[in-house]
Amino acid sequence: MSAHAINDRRHGQTTLAHFFFAFVRGPCKLLSSGAWGERCRLAKFGGECIHSDFHICEDAGRMGNHVASELPKSCDVENLWLCERASVVMAKFSVLLFLREQWTVLVVTGTNVGLGFEAAVHLAKLKPKRLLLTTRDEAKCKQAKQDVEQCSVTNNIEAWPLELGSFDSVRKFADRIESEGFPINAFIANASIATFTYAKTQDGWETTLQVNYLSTALLSILMLPHLIKSTTASDTARLVIVASDAHFRANKLKGVANWPSILGKLNDEEYCTASVMKNRYELSKLLQVMFVREPASRLPNPTPVSVTSINPGFCHSRLTRSVESNLVMKLMVHVGKALLARTTEMGSRALMHPAVEPSERDRHGRYMSCVEVAEESDYALSEEGKEISRRLWEETIEILAKIDPRVNQIISQHLLAR
Ligand SMILES: NC(=O)c1ccc[n+]([C@@H]2O[C@H](COP(=O)([O-])OP(=O)(O)OC[C@H]3O[C@@H](n4cnc5c(N)ncnc54)[C@H](OP(=O)(O)O)[C@@H]3O)[C@@H](O)[C@H]2O)c1
């Protein structure tokens, strides 16, 4: 068992984020000095202990100077991990800092079920100033709001409709955010689909390509000014795109160098044979991982927004509902989930982590797997992968700029030319 010493004097979200980090990292013994009983209260998330292997040693002794020898013998310490902010442990309490940390505005997409729902419940328990959830329609919004409020014992959540299969819906969502003019501290682009079926949206794009990639990219760009607005010298806004380790299984795009347009080809019904569509979800996740690198490399340094793609790991959720119409797939999915899948709640912690945990600038532009910075697939990192990323960015911006003129304005105002 490893010990994670949470040694942060601050209250509220930052401290909770550290606790969360400890939970995500697995069984841990949490140490808190006796004088800081408050940490023990905070550790009990909404009154309940959310990790069964989570212990609090109120008598852990004075930790101010991080001296391991000061720890009581009773603590089974193999590895003392001191959080990054331990150095500010004796800092003065700042009312302004406290208020800013408590008053965050968080947005999560795709929250009626699955990882998005569980992440929304956790975020609601942080009692942010504003928690905005999205689902595909008003009825699901009403239900998601009610369910999240019930599970988190809160009552000030908002839910707005956002259908990623429609650029019009994405534009309307962005208009509404703009008209209210509020800054966003963290935006978690979680919503995605997995299907083997080729179907076109009303905008003429293959559905997975539009929902998982084009609309997610449009949304990310339209949210940049609102994220930038919330950034301060010490806290950077976060844009989190929920990708997947499925991107490792994305097939290589054979002959891509000769395709006049990558997105045009991927949208072409003739190209999208059954075997291509069987790999479409994986490919869409590769496109998301590649997308993240591009705005990240064009934002100024230090960045006003930390852009990250994440993999929550294999989890129970509704994601496979469409592919389960195939009986063989259904069997494989059920056996695989029974043997390997994490609970939806456990997976949701990977969404929470980059949205609330400090060191956001260290994660900027990176792919994170199960709360740690990880390498993208060899294909994404290869010279061909880099060239595809670059071409994709250019094509994507060209397409999105026709859909919404704000795209070019945002890019020229906030991103650097490369
Ligand atoms: N579960 C896993 O093992 C796993 C592993 C790696 C990565 N991920 C990623 O985690 C994220 C969440 O997936 P999940 O497993 O929680 O799946 P899920 O249970 O199917 O939830 C997906 C969410 O996205 C929404 N959504 C789907 N299509 C949409 C559209 N056109 N417009 C707006 N919202 C839409 C769904 O709404 P409806 O219910 O209305 O369709 C739902 O709220 C996805 O990005 C997925 O790729 C999941």
The ligand as an SDF file (V2000), in Angstrom:
LIG
                    3D

 48 52  0  0  0  0  0  0  0  0999 V2000
  -16.7890    3.0900  -21.9540 N   0  0  0  0  0  0  0  0  0  0  0  0
  -15.5400    2.8260  -22.3280 C   0  0  0  0  0  0  0  0  0  0  0  0
  -15.0210    1.7090  -22.1710 O   0  0  0  0  0  0  0  0  0  0  0  0
  -14.7030    3.9180  -22.9360 C   0  0  0  0  0  0  0  0  0  0  0  0
  -13.3420    3.6800  -23.1380 C   0  0  0  0  0  0  0  0  0  0  0  0
  -12.5480    4.6720  -23.6760 C   0  0  0  0  0  0  0  0  0  0  0  0
  -13.1260    5.8870  -24.0120 C   0  0  0  0  0  0  0  0  0  0  0  0
  -14.4560    6.1040  -23.8090 N   0  0  0  0  0  0  0  0  0  0  0  0
  -15.0020    7.4040  -24.1900 C   0  0  0  0  0  0  0  0  0  0  0  0
  -15.7300    7.9280  -23.0850 O   0  0  0  0  0  0  0  0  0  0  0  0
  -16.7250    8.8470  -23.5690 C   0  0  0  0  0  0  0  0  0  0  0  0
  -18.0450    8.5490  -22.9040 C   0  0  0  0  0  0  0  0  0  0  0  0
  -18.4820    7.2890  -23.3540 O   0  0  0  0  0  0  0  0  0  0  0  0
  -19.3520    6.3040  -22.4710 P   0  0  0  0  0  0  0  0  0  0  0  0
  -18.5980    5.0480  -22.3920 O   0  0  0  0  0  0  0  0  0  0  0  0
  -19.8230    6.9530  -21.2420 O   0  0  0  0  0  0  0  0  0  0  0  0
  -20.5610    6.0620  -23.4970 O   0  0  0  0  0  0  0  0  0  0  0  0
  -22.1300    6.2450  -23.3430 P   0  0  0  0  0  0  0  0  0  0  0  0
  -22.6050    5.6070  -22.1000 O   0  0  0  0  0  0  0  0  0  0  0  0
  -22.7000    5.7610  -24.6390 O   0  0  0  0  0  0  0  0  0  0  0  0
  -22.3150    7.8290  -23.2400 O   0  0  0  0  0  0  0  0  0  0  0  0
  -22.0870    8.6300  -24.3650 C   0  0  0  0  0  0  0  0  0  0  0  0
  -22.7360    9.9680  -24.1870 C   0  0  0  0  0  0  0  0  0  0  0  0
  -22.5680   10.6950  -25.4020 O   0  0  0  0  0  0  0  0  0  0  0  0
  -23.8450   11.1480  -25.8480 C   0  0  0  0  0  0  0  0  0  0  0  0
  -23.9480   11.2570  -27.2860 N   0  0  0  0  0  0  0  0  0  0  0  0
  -23.8860   10.2750  -28.2180 C   0  0  0  0  0  0  0  0  0  0  0  0
  -24.1330   10.7720  -29.4290 N   0  0  0  0  0  0  0  0  0  0  0  0
  -24.3490   12.0950  -29.2880 C   0  0  0  0  0  0  0  0  0  0  0  0
  -24.6840   13.1380  -30.1700 C   0  0  0  0  0  0  0  0  0  0  0  0
  -24.8740   12.9200  -31.4670 N   0  0  0  0  0  0  0  0  0  0  0  0
  -24.8240   14.3860  -29.6890 N   0  0  0  0  0  0  0  0  0  0  0  0
  -24.6680   14.6230  -28.3690 C   0  0  0  0  0  0  0  0  0  0  0  0
  -24.3870   13.6650  -27.4640 N   0  0  0  0  0  0  0  0  0  0  0  0
  -24.2370   12.4130  -27.9340 C   0  0  0  0  0  0  0  0  0  0  0  0
  -24.8050   10.0780  -25.3480 C   0  0  0  0  0  0  0  0  0  0  0  0
  -26.1350   10.5700  -25.3750 O   0  0  0  0  0  0  0  0  0  0  0  0
  -27.3640    9.5780  -25.7440 P   0  0  0  0  0  0  0  0  0  0  0  0
  -27.5050    8.6560  -24.5800 O   0  0  0  0  0  0  0  0  0  0  0  0
  -28.4970   10.5060  -25.9230 O   0  0  0  0  0  0  0  0  0  0  0  0
  -26.9790    8.8800  -26.9950 O   0  0  0  0  0  0  0  0  0  0  0  0
  -24.2470    9.8580  -23.9600 C   0  0  0  0  0  0  0  0  0  0  0  0
  -24.6590   10.8700  -23.1000 O   0  0  0  0  0  0  0  0  0  0  0  0
  -16.7300    8.6850  -25.0900 C   0  0  0  0  0  0  0  0  0  0  0  0
  -15.9980    9.7390  -25.6580 O   0  0  0  0  0  0  0  0  0  0  0  0
  -16.0080    7.3600  -25.3110 C   0  0  0  0  0  0  0  0  0  0  0  0
  -15.3870    7.3180  -26.5650 O   0  0  0  0  0  0  0  0  0  0  0  0
  -15.2570    5.1520  -23.2790 C   0  0  0  0  0  0  0  0  0  0  0  0
  1  2  1  0
  2  3  2  0
  2  4  1  0
  4  5  1  0
  4 48  2  0
  5  6  2  0
  6  7  1  0
  7  8  2  0
  8  9  1  0
  8 48  1  0
  9 10  1  0
  9 46  1  0
 10 11  1  0
 11 12  1  0
 11 44  1  0
 12 13  1  0
 13 14  1  0
 14 15  2  0
 14 16  1  0
 14 17  1  0
 17 18  1  0
 18 19  2  0
 18 20  1  0
 18 21  1  0
 21 22  1  0
 22 23  1  0
 23 24  1  0
 23 42  1  0
 24 25  1  0
 25 26  1  0
 25 36  1  0
 26 27  1  0
 26 35  1  0
 27 28  2  0
 28 29  1  0
 29 30  1  0
 29 35  2  0
 30 31  1  0
 30 32  2  0
 32 33  1  0
 33 34  2  0
 34 35  1  0
 36 37  1  0
 36 42  1  0
 37 38  1  0
 38 39  2  0
 38 40  1  0
 38 41  1  0
 42 43  1  0
 44 45  1  0
 44 46  1  0
 46 47  1  0
M  CHG  2   8   1  16  -1
M  END
$$$$
